[in-house]
Amino acid sequence: MMRSNEIQQRFSQIESAIHQAAQRCQSAQAIPMDLKDCIQQLDQRATQARSTLQSQDENQIRQCVDDLEQLGDRAKDACEHSSSNVDGELRNAIMQAHRELSDLKHQLH
């Protein structure tokens, strides 16, 4: 498993991408409600996950990242299935957060 400081560093990047997506979602017009809900849930869960990721319990950390990655999948799917209401910067922020979560998940398993 990755070292704790590596996980913290990676998660900080992920959290930043998620917060960026959440901010863009709040300021964007005519965003589909399911996409907005997914991003808000992902943002809230990422904030809650910070304390879990500081623990030394590898199973808890893996489960937390798995849960976040599933939310990231939902956000990505909602983004891909929405019409052209999603601007390029928001789409990029969502895709980046999803990629980073997916990469971290694969490194932990």
C-alpha positions in Angstrom: 0.0 0.0 0.0 1.1 3.6 -0.6 2.6 5.5 2.3 0.3 7.7 4.3 1.9 10.9 3.2 1.6 9.9 -0.5 -2.1 9.2 0.0 -2.5 12.6 1.7 -0.7 14.4 -1.1 -2.7 12.6 -3.8 -5.9 13.2 -2.0 -5.2 16.9 -1.7 -5.0 17.1 -5.5 -8.2 15.2 -5.8 -9.9 17.3 -3.3 -8.8 20.4 -5.2 -10.2 19.1 -8.5 -13.5 18.2 -6.7 -13.8 21.6 -5.1 -13.1 23.2 -8.5 -15.9 21.2 -10.1 -18.3 22.1 -7.2 -17.5 25.8 -7.6 -18.0 25.7 -11.3 -21.2 23.8 -10.9 -22.6 26.5 -8.5 -21.7 29.3 -10.8 -22.9 27.7 -14.0 -26.3 28.2 -15.5 -28.8 25.5 -16.4 -26.8 22.5 -15.0 -28.9 19.3 -14.9 -30.0 18.7 -11.3 -28.6 15.1 -11.2 -25.2 16.4 -12.1 -25.4 19.2 -9.5 -26.4 16.6 -6.9 -23.6 14.2 -7.8 -21.0 17.0 -7.5 -22.4 18.3 -4.2 -22.3 14.7 -2.8 -18.8 14.2 -4.0 -17.6 17.5 -2.5 -19.3 16.7 0.8 -17.9 13.2 0.9 -14.4 14.3 0.0 -14.4 16.8 2.9 -15.6 14.0 5.3 -13.0 11.6 3.9 -10.1 13.7 5.0 -10.2 12.3 8.5 -10.6 8.7 7.3 -7.6 9.0 5.1 -5.5 10.1 8.0 -6.2 6.9 9.8 -3.8 3.9 9.5 -6.6 1.4 8.7 -5.8 0.3 5.1 -9.3 -1.3 4.6 -11.0 1.9 5.7 -8.9 4.0 3.4 -9.6 1.7 0.5 -13.3 1.6 1.2 -13.4 5.4 1.4 -11.6 5.9 -1.9 -13.8 3.2 -3.5 -16.9 5.2 -2.4 -15.5 8.4 -3.7 -14.6 6.8 -7.0 -18.2 5.5 -7.3 -19.5 9.0 -6.8 -17.0 10.2 -9.3 -18.4 7.6 -11.8 -21.9 8.9 -11.2 -20.8 12.5 -11.8 -18.9 11.5 -15.0 -21.9 9.6 -16.3 -24.2 12.5 -15.5 -21.9 14.9 -17.3 -21.6 12.6 -20.3 -25.4 12.1 -20.5 -26.4 15.7 -20.2 -27.0 17.8 -23.2 -24.6 20.6 -24.1 -25.6 22.5 -20.8 -22.2 21.5 -19.3 -19.5 24.0 -20.2 -16.0 22.8 -21.1 -14.3 23.9 -17.9 -16.8 22.1 -15.7 -16.6 19.0 -17.9 -12.8 19.1 -17.6 -12.9 19.5 -13.8 -15.3 16.6 -13.4 -13.3 14.4 -15.7 -10.0 15.3 -13.9 -11.5 14.5 -10.5 -12.8 11.2 -11.8 -9.4 10.3 -13.4 -7.5 11.1 -10.2 -9.9 9.1 -8.0 -9.7 6.2 -10.4 -5.9 6.3 -10.4 -5.7 6.4 -6.6 -8.2 3.5 -6.3 -6.1 1.4 -8.6 -2.9 2.2 -6.8 -4.5 1.2 -3.5 -5.7 -2.2 -4.7 
